[in-house]
């Protein structure tokens, strides 16, 4: 199979680094197609362990400088895994909270939110299109491999997401006159969704008509919190009340 730079429409992607590859190996070893190893490097104990486990799963390991050049990997990247994108979907049971990102545009923010979600016990991430690619190598890198621990599903619209989840409570993070303080929110069950808008534009005003609008108190010296910061605060706060 020819090696090419990542494209969104591709059925496969890449982990640019040993740590990311190990997270993939722990969670979805069956998705790994092949691995590229930077030639003429000293194998530390951690790297040697990864290589050993890859061989136990009968993964082809190819020493290739060209692969690192094609994929524009940094000099400290010693290992790259090519993997089939997982066909995951959200957990449709009522006892699992969802993180819903409406039109996220930054791979770094998305990856950080993934990492926080896993850290605070959230397993389900919905992305409303258009939005950044959850399996772009930049997103995977920012998530430090947390993406492989999540159920990720994309939807063409918020309505498409909402249709199968009619009994959920929706908390939309937005500046609205009727918005509640985050500290005043106490879900009675885990059957809820935390909804966040685009980094630049936030959520459209109509979200306040069918959700419970929420805001995170802050002083007026800044315009707003970064999306990944706000999402992380919200996930932590509500995870402590479940």
HELIX and SHEET records of a PDB file:
HELIX    1   1 UNK A   18  UNK A   28  1                                  11    
HELIX    2   2 UNK A   29  UNK A   31  5                                   3    
HELIX    3   3 UNK A   45  UNK A   56  1                                  12    
HELIX    4   4 UNK A   65  UNK A   70  1                                   6    
HELIX    5   5 UNK A  107  UNK A  119  1                                  13    
HELIX    6   6 UNK A  137  UNK A  143  1                                   7    
HELIX    7   7 UNK A  146  UNK A  149  5                                   4    
HELIX    8   8 UNK A  158  UNK A  163  1                                   6    
HELIX    9   9 UNK A  182  UNK A  184  5                                   3    
HELIX   10  10 UNK A  205  UNK A  209  5                                   5    
HELIX   11  11 UNK A  227  UNK A  239  1                                  13    
SHEET    1   A 4 UNK A  12  UNK A  16  0                                        
SHEET    2   A 4 UNK A  79  UNK A  84 -1                                        
SHEET    3   A 4 UNK A  32  UNK A  37 -1                                        
SHEET    4   A 4 UNK A  60  UNK A  63  1                                        
SHEET    1   B 7 UNK A 151  UNK A 155  0                                        
SHEET    2   B 7 UNK A 124  UNK A 128  1                                        
SHEET    3   B 7 UNK A  98  UNK A 102  1                                        
SHEET    4   B 7 UNK A 192  UNK A 196  1                                        
SHEET    5   B 7 UNK A 169  UNK A 173  1                                        
SHEET    6   B 7 UNK A 212  UNK A 215  1                                        
SHEET    7   B 7 UNK A 180  UNK A 181  1                                        
END                                                                             
